[in-house]
Amino acid sequence: MPDEHLQHGESPETVFAAAKLGLWTFLATEILLFGGLFTAYIVFRLRYPDLFHAQYQNLNRTLGLVNTLILITSSLTMALGIAAIRRGRQWMSRVCITLTILFALGFLGVKYVEWTEDFSRGLFPGTNMFFSLYFMMTGLHGLHVFAGISVLIVILVMSCQGRFSEQYATPVEITGLYWHFVDLVWIYLFPLLYLVG
């Protein structure tokens, strides 16, 4: 029952506010982590502009763009899933969460193809400073996508068990916030790595 999560007379709004605060605290540490990597990238790019300009041309911008479109669409399906559960449309919410999972898997599939292409051309972590940062940043982001998929699968199973309703959908909403953060990180990674030559 959804109401089993509301103990000691707590309202759904109170539960959501507490969960949201916890998530934002977690995301603050993630922002520091990615912020440090972005800063390192900018510092080394300014120090070795010719190297970074030459190496970024080895990236497959088409696959990078495809992945950007995939993640933007996955943010839309996640938002639609949250909106659906708030309106009590559980079936539609499950469809949207499933689509979000499929888009996330598609993102990792495209990234696998891209990395395989890089490796086949002898571009590995440690090849040079650019590719060390590229693999570190996209790899860390990929781990976050994988973590998001894992949580989304749990949320989907819970939804199928009828654990959420209009009155209680905090885990869905919190997962949505995390997923939007993961997508936002890629929105910064794509131009930084693929477009700024």
N, C-alpha and C positions, 0 to 999 in steps of 0.2 A: 504494500500500500504506500502511495506517495507520502501520506501524512506521518508515517513512522519516522521520517527524518526530522520532523518538527517536534522537538522535545521541549519540555519545561515551558510550554506556552510561547515559544518563539514563533514569530510570524515569518512567512516566506521571504519577506523583504529583509528581515534581520539576518536570516541564514544566508541569503544572497550577498548582502553587504559584507558579512564576515568572510565568506568565501572569496569574494572579489578582492578584499584587502589582502588576503593571503596570496592570491594569485599575482596581484600587482607587486607585492614584496618579492616574490620569486622572479617575476619578469624584470624587476630592477636589477637583479644580479645578472640576468641574461643580457640586459642592455649594456652593463659594464663589460661583460665578456666580449660581445660583438663590437662594442665601442672601442675596446682595446685593439681588436684586430683591424677595424677600419682605420684607426689612428696609425697603426704600424704600416698598413698598406699605403696611406697617404705620405707618411714620412719617407718610406723607401722609394715611392714613386717620384717624389720631389728630388731625392738624392740620386736616383738612377733613371732619369726620364727616357733616355735612348733605349735602355734595356726593356723598360716596361712598354714603351711604344712598339718596339719590335715584337715582343712576346705576346702582347694582347691580340695581335693579328692572327695568332695560331688558334685562337678560340673559335668555336663554331657559333657565330652569332644567331644563326637561324634556330639552332636547338635551344639556345639561351632564350630567344624570344618565345618559342613554343612553350618552354617551361614557365615563362612569365605569364602567358595567357592561361595556361593550365591552373596556376596558383590563384590568379585573379578570379577565375571562374569558380574555383573551389571555395574561395571566400564568399562568393555570392551564394553558392549552394548551402554553405554553413549558416549564413545569415537567414536564408529562407527556411532552413530547418528549425532555427530558434524561433522565428516568427510563427511558424506552423504550430510548434508545441505550445507557445503562449496562447494560441487560439484554440487549443484542444484538438488540433488536427494531427493526431499521433501518427497515422499512416503516412501522411505527407512528410512529417518530420523524419521518419525512418527512411523514406525515399531520398530525401535531401542529404541525410548523414551518409547513406550508402554511396551516393554520388560523390560526396566529398572524399570518402575513402578511396574510391576508384580514381578520382583526379589525383590524389596524393600518390597512389601507386603509379599512375601514369607519369607523374613528375620524376619519381625515382627511376622509372624505366628509361625515360629520356636521358636522365643524368648518367645512368649506366652506359647507355649507347655513347654518350659524349665522352665519358672517361675512357671507355674502351678504344674509341677513336684516338684520344690523346696518347694512351699507352702504346698504341700501334705505331705512332709516329715518334716514339722515344721520349715523350713528355711525361715525366714522373715527378712526384714530390722530391725536391732536392735538385732538380735539373738546374734551376736558377732561383733567384729571389722571387720573381713573379710567380712562377709555378708552385713554389713552396707555399706562398700565401694563398694562391688560388685554390689549391687542393685542401689546405687547412680550412679556409673559409667556407667553401662549398661542401666539404666533407662534414664539418660541424653543423652546417645548416641541414644537410641530409639526415644527420642523426636526429635533429629536432623534428624533421618531417616524419621519420620513422616512429619517434616517440608519440607524435600526434596521431599517427595511424593507429598505434596500439591503444591509445586512450579512446579514440573514436570507435574502435571495434567494441570496447567495453561499454561505451555509452549506447551503441546500437543494440547490444545484447540486453542491457538494462531496459532500454525502450521497448524492445520486443516482449519483455516480461511485464510491461505495464507499470514500470516504476516511476514514470513521469506523467505530469498532467499540467493543466493550466495553473494550478496552485503551486506545484513544485516541479521546477525544471532547472534548478541551480547547477547540477553537474553539466547539463547540456550547454548552458549559458557560459559557464566558466571555461569549458573546453573550447567553445567558440572564440572566447577572448584569446586563449592561447594560440588557436589556429590563425587568427588574424595577425597576431604578433609574428608568427613564423612566416606568413605571407609578406608582411611588411619588411622583414629582414631581407627577403629575396628582392623586393622592389628596390632596395638600396644596393644589393649585391650586383644585380644585373647591369645597371648603367656603370657602376664603378669598375667592374671587371671587363664587361663586353663592349661598352660604348665609348668610354673616355680614353681616347688614344693619345 
